[in-house]
Amino acid sequence: MDMQKRKLGNSGLEVSALGLGCMGMSFGYGPAADKNEMVSLIRLAVENGVNFFDTAEVYGPFINEELVGEALAPVRNEVVIATKFGFKANADGSGRWQELDSHPKHIRAVAEASLKRLKTDVIDLFYQHRVDPNIPIEDVAGTVKDLIQEGKVKHFGLSEAGAQTVRKAHAVQPVAALQSEYSLWWREPEKEIIPTLEELGIGFVPFSPLGKGFLTGKIDGDTVFDSSDFRNVVPRFTPEARKANQALVDLLITIAWDRSATPAQIALAWLLAQKPWIVPIPGTTKQHRLQENMGAANIQLTANDLQEIAQATSQIEVHGSRYPEHLLKLVGR
């Protein structure tokens, strides 16, 4: 099965209209899923025309890259693998990864380690995971530029970077894509980020395009998350916020009903309709959800649909911050 392709800005990097975010298979949303099942899921995505897979060393840490590497080894030359650098394990020995480190030497070390885990000789898209205020972005871009010249990396990306950072980096080494949160319930990028990317010819890869699962309609005020699920600390996911935010899901359910689609499919189709260089990366651990998400690529929302969604969402106030305070500090720099 073929899925339509999209180009990420002017970089020449062509990928399936929807990618697959692999983080949740190993990390973040409760216990890691069964590895063999996840290998099958990733391969099923390939069979369904997905050729763009997103991971990072910090997911796990390390086990998610190993999973993606193993799953994609048989089709390596047909797919685009994105991974990320920029964190390091906390010095306190806690095993947590909250400290930033984009020193050139560290970037190079991460690249070598990621290549091994991914069982490949080139990283298609290498993102700075979060902006490190201690390292000039020009030095980061210059280091990735060197890795590109050495043939170890093909394209450079940034994640959750602010517009000025994107400009400075792009001047040193063209940025192929910015990966940041964007969805019907997080519209902040529309103010400054999307116009900047359009001007510079940079692609946009929205993560959490389904609002960390909320926009699927499968989560309500009574849902209980596993103790290791990071949504437990997200203000937008308190039971009160979930009840208040249900109005947005109800709207999606209504539109989906008219289109014989699901709320998740409408949320993804809405993103695809915003710009031709936007490539969302929904994640899942379930085969039927994968099939459902992929179906969004075939839904063409009309101008009327988009107007209806715009009108209705402008009346709905989303409650709760998208991150707890310590994580908010890392974004938009």
C-alpha positions in Angstrom: 0.0 0.0 0.0 1.3 3.4 -0.8 0.8 6.6 1.2 1.2 9.9 -0.5 4.6 11.5 0.1 5.5 15.0 1.4 8.6 17.0 1.2 10.0 18.5 4.4 10.5 22.1 3.2 13.2 22.7 0.7 15.5 20.0 2.1 14.6 17.5 -0.5 13.8 15.0 2.3 10.7 13.2 1.1 8.7 11.1 3.6 5.2 9.6 3.9 2.5 12.1 4.8 2.3 10.5 8.3 5.2 9.2 10.2 5.3 6.9 13.2 6.4 8.2 16.6 8.0 5.3 18.4 8.7 6.8 21.8 5.6 5.3 23.5 6.6 1.8 22.6 9.4 1.9 25.2 8.9 4.9 27.4 6.6 7.7 28.6 3.2 6.2 28.5 3.4 3.4 31.0 5.6 0.2 30.9 7.4 -0.7 27.7 5.4 -2.8 25.3 6.5 -6.3 24.2 9.5 -5.9 21.9 8.5 -8.6 19.4 5.0 -7.1 19.1 6.5 -3.7 18.5 8.9 -5.0 15.8 5.8 -6.4 14.1 3.9 -3.1 14.5 6.8 -1.1 12.9 7.0 -3.5 10.0 3.2 -3.3 9.6 3.6 0.5 9.3 6.1 0.0 6.5 3.7 -2.4 4.7 1.1 0.4 5.0 3.3 2.9 3.3 4.8 4.6 6.3 8.5 5.3 5.7 9.3 7.9 8.4 10.2 6.7 11.9 11.0 8.8 15.0 13.1 7.8 18.0 15.7 9.3 20.3 18.6 8.0 22.5 16.7 9.2 25.6 13.6 7.1 24.9 14.2 4.2 27.3 17.0 5.3 27.4 18.5 3.5 24.4 16.0 0.6 24.1 13.8 2.5 21.6 16.6 3.1 19.2 17.6 -0.6 19.4 14.0 -1.6 18.7 13.7 0.8 15.7 17.0 -0.4 14.4 16.1 -4.1 14.6 12.6 -3.6 13.2 13.8 -1.6 10.2 17.1 -3.4 9.4 15.4 -5.5 6.6 14.1 -2.4 4.8 16.7 0.1 5.9 17.2 1.6 2.4 13.4 2.2 2.0 12.9 4.2 5.2 13.9 7.5 6.9 15.0 7.2 10.5 15.0 10.3 12.7 16.8 10.4 16.1 17.9 13.0 18.5 20.8 14.3 20.7 21.0 16.9 23.4 20.3 15.2 26.7 22.6 13.4 29.1 22.1 11.3 32.2 21.9 13.3 35.4 25.2 13.4 37.3 23.4 12.3 40.5 23.3 8.7 39.3 19.4 8.7 39.4 19.3 7.4 35.8 17.1 10.4 34.8 17.9 12.3 31.7 17.0 16.0 32.3 20.4 17.6 31.9 21.0 19.2 28.5 24.3 18.7 26.7 24.9 19.9 23.1 28.7 20.2 23.4 30.1 19.3 19.9 32.1 16.4 21.4 28.9 15.1 23.0 26.9 15.4 19.8 29.6 13.4 18.0 29.6 10.7 20.7 25.8 10.4 20.5 25.9 10.1 16.7 28.3 7.2 16.9 26.3 5.4 19.6 23.0 5.9 17.8 24.4 4.6 14.5 25.3 1.4 16.3 22.0 1.0 18.1 20.1 1.8 14.9 22.2 -0.8 13.0 22.9 1.7 10.2 25.8 3.8 8.8 23.8 7.0 8.4 21.2 8.9 10.4 18.6 10.4 8.0 17.5 13.2 10.3 19.4 14.2 13.4 17.5 16.6 15.7 18.7 18.6 18.6 16.2 17.3 21.1 16.0 20.6 23.1 17.9 23.8 22.8 20.9 24.0 25.1 21.3 27.6 26.3 24.9 27.0 27.2 26.0 26.1 23.7 25.7 28.6 20.8 23.2 27.1 18.3 25.8 28.0 15.5 28.2 25.5 17.1 25.5 22.9 17.2 24.6 23.5 13.6 28.3 23.5 12.6 28.9 20.1 14.3 25.9 18.5 12.5 27.2 20.1 9.3 30.5 18.3 9.8 28.7 15.0 10.5 26.8 15.5 7.2 30.0 16.2 5.3 31.4 13.0 6.9 28.4 11.0 5.6 27.2 10.0 9.0 24.1 12.2 8.9 21.9 13.3 6.0 19.7 16.1 7.5 19.7 18.4 10.5 16.6 19.1 12.6 15.6 21.0 15.7 12.9 20.3 18.3 10.9 22.8 20.3 13.2 25.6 19.3 12.1 29.2 19.1 12.0 31.2 15.9 15.2 33.1 16.5 17.1 29.9 17.2 15.8 28.3 14.1 17.0 31.3 12.0 20.5 31.3 13.5 20.9 27.5 13.0 19.5 27.6 9.5 22.1 30.2 8.5 24.9 27.8 9.4 23.4 24.5 8.2 20.0 24.3 6.5 17.4 22.9 8.9 15.3 20.2 7.2 12.6 20.1 9.9 11.4 21.4 13.2 9.7 18.9 15.5 7.4 20.5 18.0 4.1 19.9 19.6 1.2 21.0 17.4 -2.4 19.8 17.4 -5.9 21.1 17.6 -5.4 21.7 21.3 -1.9 23.2 21.1 -2.0 26.0 18.5 0.9 28.1 19.7 3.1 27.4 16.6 0.7 29.3 14.4 1.8 32.6 15.9 5.5 32.7 15.0 6.9 29.2 14.2 4.8 28.3 11.1 5.4 31.6 9.4 9.1 31.4 10.1 9.3 27.8 8.7 7.3 28.8 5.6 9.7 31.8 5.0 12.8 29.6 5.4 11.5 26.5 3.6 11.7 24.2 6.6 9.4 21.3 7.2 7.3 20.8 10.3 6.9 17.5 12.2 4.2 17.8 14.9 4.5 15.4 17.8 1.6 14.6 20.0 -0.7 15.4 17.1 -3.5 13.6 19.0 -3.0 15.6 22.1 -1.1 12.7 23.9 -4.1 10.6 23.2 -6.8 13.0 24.4 -8.1 13.9 20.9 -8.9 10.2 20.1 -12.0 10.4 22.4 -10.8 7.4 24.3 -9.8 9.3 27.5 -12.2 11.1 29.8 -12.2 12.5 33.3 -12.3 9.0 34.9 -9.4 7.5 33.0 -6.6 6.3 35.3 -3.1 6.2 33.9 -0.4 3.8 34.8 1.9 5.1 37.6 4.8 5.4 35.2 2.7 7.4 32.6 4.0 10.9 32.3 0.5 12.3 31.7 0.1 12.0 35.5 2.2 15.2 35.9 0.8 17.1 32.9 -1.5 19.9 34.1 -3.7 19.5 31.0 -4.4 15.9 32.1 -5.8 16.6 35.6 -9.3 15.1 35.9 -10.7 18.6 36.1 -8.9 19.8 33.0 -10.0 16.6 31.1 -13.6 17.3 32.0 -13.2 20.9 30.8 -11.4 19.9 27.6 -14.0 17.3 26.6 -15.8 20.0 24.6 -13.0 19.8 22.0 -13.3 16.1 21.7 -17.1 16.3 21.4 -16.6 18.7 18.4 -14.3 16.2 16.7 -16.7 13.3 17.4 -19.5 15.3 15.7 -17.4 16.1 12.6 -16.0 12.6 12.4 -19.5 11.1 12.5 -20.5 13.2 9.4 -17.4 11.9 7.6 -17.6 8.2 8.7 -14.3 8.8 10.3 -12.9 8.8 13.9 -12.0 11.8 16.0 -8.3 10.8 15.7 -8.5 10.8 11.9 -10.1 14.2 11.9 -7.4 15.6 14.2 -4.7 14.3 11.9 -6.4 15.3 8.7 -6.7 18.8 10.1 -3.0 19.0 10.6 -2.3 17.6 7.1 -4.6 20.3 5.7 -2.7 23.2 7.4 0.4 23.1 5.1 1.7 20.6 2.5 5.0 20.4 4.4 3.6 19.3 7.7 4.1 15.6 8.6 2.6 14.5 11.9 4.1 11.5 13.8 1.3 9.9 15.9 2.5 7.1 18.1 0.7 3.9 19.1 1.4 0.4 20.4 -1.7 -1.1 18.8 -2.2 -2.4 15.3 -5.8 -1.3 14.9 -4.8 2.2 16.0 -2.0 2.3 13.5 -4.5 1.4 10.8 -6.9 4.0 12.0 -4.2 6.7 12.1 -3.0 5.8 8.6 -6.5 6.2 7.3 -6.3 9.9 8.1 -4.0 10.4 5.1 -7.0 9.6 2.8 -9.3 12.2 4.4 -9.5 15.4 2.5 -11.2 18.1 4.7 -13.0 20.7 2.6 -12.7 24.4 3.0 -16.1 24.2 4.7 -14.9 21.5 7.2 -11.9 23.6 8.0 -13.9 26.7 8.5 -16.4 24.8 10.8 -13.5 23.5 12.9 -11.8 26.9 13.1 -15.1 28.5 14.1 -15.9 25.9 16.7 -12.5 25.6 18.2 -12.3 29.4 18.6 -15.2 29.1 21.1 -13.4 26.4 23.1 -10.9 27.3 25.8 -8.4 24.5 26.4 -7.6 24.2 30.1 -4.3 23.3 31.7 -0.7 23.9 30.7 0.8 21.4 28.2 3.8 20.6 30.4 4.7 20.8 34.1 6.9 23.8 35.0 10.3 22.0 34.8 9.6 20.9 31.2 8.1 24.2 30.1 11.5 25.8 30.7 13.0 23.7 27.9 10.7 24.8 25.1 10.6 27.7 22.7 14.1 28.9 23.3 
